[in-house]
Amino acid sequence: MISTTDIIGYCQPYEIAANETTELKLSSNRPKTCSVKVMRIVCADIDPNGPGEEFVEQSWGEIQNLAIDKQEINAGSYAIVKPAPELTSVDTISVKMYIWPTKSSTNCQVIFNWGNVSFSIETDGKLAFKFGSKSITSPEPLLLREWYEIEGVINFKTNSFYLKNRMLNPVVGYLAKYKAIAECAQTFLSTSKHPIIFGAKFKESIHQREFTSHHYNGKVEAPRIFVNKNKKPLVEWDFSKSITKAFVMDKGYSKFKATFINAPMRGATGYKWDGSVDSWREKPSHYGSIHFHEDDITDCEWQTLLKITPPAQARSGYYTARILADGVQSDVPFFITQRLRKSKNKILFLAPTATYKAYANTHVKFDSHNTENLFEAPISFSEDELYLNEHRELGLSHYDTHTDDSGVVYVGDRRPMLNNRPGLYTFNYINDTHIIKWLEKKNYDYEVATDEDLNRLGHSLLDNYKVVITASHPEYYSTEMWDALSYYQKNGGRHMYLGGNGFYWRIAYSDQYPGVIEHRRGVSGVRTWEGEPGEHHLSFTGEPGGLWRTYGRAPQSLVGNGFSSTMFVQSTYFRRSKESYGKETDFIFKNIDTDIIGDFGFRGGGCVGLEIDRWDQDLGSPHNSIVVATSENIGAGGLLTGEEFITTTRALDGNQNSRVRADMVFFTTQGGGAVWSTGSIAWATSLLWNDTKNTVSQVTQNVLNRFLENKKFELNE
C-alpha cells in the first residue's frame, strides 16, 4: 500500500506568482529521503469511477535525495510578554486578573506564568497560585463558564502569600474565598530571563523554537501586576484595545508588548458584558477578554527544506509538490496565480481558496452526530481522514469545535491541509479541478487567481478579463471580494458561476495573521456550531459575521440564485423553462435537442446535487433575471436550509416544498455584461461525463463562447 501520510507538508506562501518563491516544509513520521517533483494539476480526482486524474510534470523544481525528519507542532494559543518587567527587590507583589474557564482537564492548565510565579487550574478543577515549590489552592473547584476575579499576593516581609478568588455571577453571589500560607522562605527571583506568558507555560526549546505546554482553555481579562502595595499597577494589559491586532501594549509608560501566538480569539465578551450590545466596536470595554484554546494553530513554523521558484513562463494554475519515497506518494499543493500583469487570455478562473481553508482538515465525519443521517449511508474513511483524526494538532476547520466545545473562528494555510490535495475527498478542491480539465479539453486559454488575490487587489484583478468563472462552491467571501465581483459585473463583466451555495458566509483577512481567514457562525445558516452571544462580529474588521443574507446581501442579489437546499443522497437534472426559448437566452441551449439537462454525473448521478441554489426575487434576484431551467425529481433527499424556515414543520423536503429546487439563472447588466449561474455544486462534476460529450458540457460551452464575444449584451429593463 502506498502511504499518503508518512510524509506531509505545506507550502508557504500557499499562492505565488511566477518568479516568486514558495518554501516547501515537510515532516516525516520516520526519517526518510525523498524526491520532489512539481506537477501542474489538470484533474485531481483519483476516483477510479471518475473522470480520470491528470497531471503535467514540470521541468523545474525537481530534487533528489532530500532528507526529511519529523517536525513538531506547537499547538495551543497563548500570549507572551518578552521582555517582561525586571524585578530584583520588592516587598510585595500582587497579580490580578479575571478568568472564565471553559474546560476541565486531566492536565494542569496554566493561566499565568512568570518565572516561579503562576496561576493554574489543577486536574481537580481547583484554582492554584504557585510560588516556587509552594502552592495554594481554592477550597472548591471552579465552575466552568463563570467569571472569577482572582488575585495572588506574595509578601516577602512576612514570608507569606495568599490566593483570593471571587465569583462574579450576580445571581449566585459575589463569593470571596481566602487562604494564606506562611513561611514562604523564597525571595522573588530576578525576572530578566523570564517572559510573562498567558495561557500556557514554556516546555522546552527545539531548534531555537520555544515550545509550550499545559495550555489553558478559557478567557482572561485585565491582567495587572502591582508591587509594594502601589495602587497603580506596574503593568496592565487591556485586551479591549487593538482588537484587530495580534498584540496589545501595556497601558503603563513602559509599554510592555503582549504578543498573541496561534491566534487566541479576540472580540470576546468579558465580565462587563451585559447583553446591551452585540459588537465590540459599540462598547469595547465589554469585550476586554481573550479566549485561549489548547488546540489553536495558525502556523506550524516548520523549517524550510526546499525553495520552489517557478520560472517567468510558468502558467497559472493548481500545482502540487509531489513527494516520492519508498512506499510513499504524498502531495503538497500550492497555486501559481495570475495577478495584475497583462494577460493575453480572456478567461479568469477564481480558485475559491477561502473555502478550501474553511473546510481544511475537517473532522465532521468523526465529530458530527448527523453525518450518516445526512448521507443516508454508512460513512467510510480515507487514510488522510483517519490520520487527521489521530493528529488534531494539524489544526481544525471552520466546521469543527475546540476541545472546550467553542467554535473555530480562525483557520489558516500554514499547516498541512490533507483534504485540499489530490485524493479521495470529493468535495470543493477536487470537484473544481473537473472545471480545469474541462477548460483544457475544450482548448480554452485561461488564467487562475485565488480568493487572496481578489481580496487584496479587488476589481482591478478582474477588469482585464472578458469572462470570470467562479467554481463549484465559492462559499466564503470577504467584503472586498464581494464588492470586487459586484463592480466587475456592473461594469460590463461576464460572470459564469458554475456551482451552488456560493457567496454565503462573510469572512475577513488580516495582515496580522498571514494566510488566516476569520469567520463567525451566527444564529442562522447551515452550521455545525453557533457563536457565543455577543461574539458574532469579526475581530479582524469589526464587521458582522454570519450569513451575507442576514445583512441584505443574499447571494441572489449578486448572481441571481442562492443557497436553498442540501441533497447529498442522490442528484437529479434540470428541465428547460418556457422562458428559455426567448431570443435573449436561446444561445444557452444551442445544439441541444432535449429539454432535460444533466441526468448524469460523477456525484450522485446528476448535475443537480450536493448543495443547490434557487431564484427568489424577494431575496434580491434582479428583476430582469430569467430562470432558464429548473430541477425536477428532487424528492425527500432534498432538504431546505435552516434560514429558509422559522418554525418546525414537516414540509421541508423536496416532495413537499417548492422552495427545495435548483434554478439556472441568466441576466444582463449595465455596460453590456451578463451573469449565468448554474445553481448546483454537482454541475461541475458532470462536465466531463462521457468525455465531455453531454448536455452539461454543451450548455457551459455555449455560454462561455457567447460571453467571449465582443458583442455587448443588451440590458433588459
C-alpha positions, 0 to 999 in steps of 0.5 A, a space after each residue: 500500500 502506498 502511504 499518503 501520510 508518512 510524509 506531509 507538508 505545506 507550502 508557504 506562501 500557499 499562492 505565488 506568482 511566477 518568479 516568486 518563491 514558495 518554501 516547501 516544509 515537510 515532516 516525516 513520521 520516520 526519517 526518510 529521503 525523498 524526491 520532489 517533483 512539481 506537477 501542474 494539476 489538470 484533474 485531481 480526482 483519483 476516483 477510479 469511477 471518475 473522470 480520470 486524474 491528470 497531471 503535467 510534470 514540470 521541468 523545474 523544481 525537481 530534487 533528489 535525495 532530500 532528507 526529511 525528519 519529523 517536525 513538531 507542532 506547537 499547538 495551543 494559543 497563548 500570549 507572551 510578554 518578552 521582555 517582561 518587567 525586571 524585578 530584583 527587590 520588592 516587598 510585595 507583589 500582587 497579580 490580578 486578573 479575571 478568568 472564565 474557564 471553559 474546560 476541565 482537564 486531566 492536565 494542569 492548565 496554566 493561566 499565568 506564568 512568570 518565572 516561579 510565579 503562576 496561576 493554574 487550574 489543577 486536574 481537580 478543577 481547583 484554582 492554584 497560585 504557585 510560588 516556587 515549590 509552594 502552592 495554594 489552592 481554592 477550597 472548591 473547584 471552579 465552575 466552568 463558564 463563570 467569571 472569577 476575579 482572582 488575585 495572588 499576593 506574595 509578601 516577602 516581609 512576612 514570608 507569606 502569600 495568599 490566593 483570593 478568588 471571587 465569583 462574579 455571577 450576580 445571581 449566585 453571589 459575589 463569593 470571596 474565598 481566602 487562604 494564606 500560607 506562611 513561611 514562604 522562605 523564597 525571595 522573588 527571583 530576578 525576572 530578566 530571563 523570564 517572559 510573562 506568558 498567558 495561557 500556557 507555560 514554556 516546555 522546552 526549546 527545539 531548534 531555537 523554537 520555544 515550545 509550550 505546554 499545559 495550555 489553558 482553555 478559557 478567557 482572561 481579562 485585565 491582567 495587572 501586576 502591582 508591587 509594594 502595595 502601589 495602587 497603580 499597577 506596574 503593568 496592565 494589559 487591556 485586551 479591549 484595545 487593538 482588537 484587530 491586532 495580534 498584540 496589545 501594549 501595556 497601558 503603563 509608560 513602559 509599554 510592555 508588548 503582549 504578543 498573541 501566538 496561534 491566534 487566541 480569539 479576540 472580540 470576546 465578551 468579558 465580565 462587563 458584558 451585559 447583553 446591551 450590545 452585540 459588537 465590540 466596536 459599540 462598547 469595547 470595554 465589554 469585550 476586554 477578554 481573550 479566549 485561549 484554546 489548547 488546540 489553536 494553530 495558525 502556523 506550524 513554523 516548520 523549517 524550510 527544506 526546499 525553495 520552489 521558484 517557478 520560472 517567468 513562463 510558468 502558467 497559472 494554475 493548481 500545482 502540487 509538490 509531489 513527494 516520492 519515497 519508498 512506499 510513499 506518494 504524498 502531495 503538497 499543493 500550492 497555486 501559481 496565480 495570475 495577478 495584475 500583469 497583462 494577460 493575453 487570455 480572456 478567461 479568469 478562473 477564481 480558485 475559491 481558496 477561502 473555502 478550501 481553508 474553511 473546510 481544511 482538515 475537517 473532522 465532521 465525519 468523526 465529530 458530527 452526530 448527523 453525518 450518516 443521517 445526512 448521507 443516508 449511508 454508512 460513512 467510510 474513511 480515507 487514510 488522510 481522514 483517519 490520520 487527521 483524526 489521530 493528529 488534531 494538532 494539524 489544526 481544525 476547520 471552520 466546521 469543527 469545535 475546540 476541545 472546550 466545545 467553542 467554535 473555530 473562528 480562525 483557520 489558516 494555510 500554514 499547516 498541512 491541509 490533507 483534504 485540499 490535495 489530490 485524493 479521495 475527498 470529493 468535495 470543493 478542491 477536487 470537484 473544481 479541478 473537473 472545471 480545469 480539465 474541462 477548460 483544457 479539453 475544450 482548448 480554452 486559454 485561461 488564467 487562475 487567481 485565488 480568493 487572496 488575490 481578489 481580496 487584496 487587489 479587488 476589481 482591478 484583478 478582474 477588469 482585464 478579463 472578458 469572462 470570470 468563472 467562479 467554481 463549484 462552491 465559492 462559499 466564503 467571501 470577504 467584503 472586498 471580494 464581494 464588492 470586487 465581483 459586484 463592480 466587475 459585473 456592473 461594469 460590463 463583466 461576464 460572470 459564469 458561476 458554475 456551482 451552488 451555495 456560493 457567496 454565503 458566509 462573510 469572512 475577513 483577512 488580516 495582515 496580522 495573521 498571514 494566510 488566516 481567514 476569520 469567520 463567525 457562525 451566527 444564529 442562522 445558516 447551515 452550521 455545525 456550531 453557533 457563536 457565543 452571544 455577543 461574539 458574532 462580529 469579526 475581530 479582524 474588521 469589526 464587521 458582522 459575521 454570519 450569513 451575507 443574507 442576514 445583512 441584505 446581501 443574499 447571494 441572489 442579489 449578486 448572481 441571481 440564485 442562492 443557497 436553498 437546499 442540501 441533497 447529498 443522497 442522490 442528484 437529479 437534472 434540470 428541465 428547460 423553462 418556457 422562458 428559455 426559448 426567448 431570443 435573449 437566452 436561446 444561445 444557452 441551449 444551442 445544439 441541444 435537442 432535449 429539454 432535460 439537462 444533466 441526468 448524469 454525473 460523477 456525484 450522485 448521478 446528476 448535475 443537480 446535487 450536493 448543495 443547490 441554489 434557487 431564484 427568489 426575487 424577494 431575496 434580491 434576484 434582479 428583476 430582469 433575471 430569467 430562470 432558464 431551467 429548473 430541477 425536477 425529481 428532487 424528492 425527500 433527499 432534498 432538504 431546505 436550509 435552516 434560514 429558509 424556515 422559522 418554525 418546525 414543520 414537516 414540509 421541508 423536503 423536496 416532495 413537499 416544498 417548492 422552495 427545495 429546487 435548483 434554478 439556472 439563472 441568466 441576466 444582463 447588466 449595465 455596460 453590456 455584461 451578463 451573469 449565468 449561474 448554474 445553481 448546483 455544486 454537482 454541475 461541475 462534476 458532470 462536465 466531463 461525463 462521457 468525455 465531455 460529450 453531454 448536455 452539461 458540457 454543451 450548455 457551459 460551452 455555449 455560454 462561455 463562447 457567447 460571453 467571449 464575444 465582443 458583442 455587448 449584451 443588451 440590458 433588459 429593463 
